[in-house]
Amino acid sequence: MPKPDELIVDIAARVESGQSTQMSLTVVIGGAVITGRLAPEAVWRQRVSEVLTDSAQLGEFSTVFDNPVTKDGPPTHLHFHVARILQGTVGVPSTGGMYRVAIEDVSAWTVGDFSYSDN
């Protein structure tokens, strides 16, 4: 999106201000469909840091995500947790992942978390 959709920016701002992780959203970015729940950036960073800290190979990168979030202006990114990239009838990863996407790259979106099945 050359000029990000005001509605999705408002949703992201409400997630950030309320520190809520309950808003489900599905977006299309570069042809990929990502579905899951939004998290405030600080919560998302903390979770990514925890995952990296627990990794023997990637632990040194955890400190990159420890920096506090200090931004003025509207949000520029969506932070998904418990999210999946939908491909056909499969969600990758099946357990949900952590994704950060630029709002300006969203070409379509809808409220809600699409489910998938192998039926």
Protein Blocks (a to p, Z undefined) as FASTA:
>chain_A
ZZacfklmmmmmmmmmnopakbccdddeehiacddddddfklmmmmmmmmmmmpmklmmm
mmmmmpccddedjdfbdcdehiacdehjbccdfkopaddddfklpmbdcedjddddfZZ
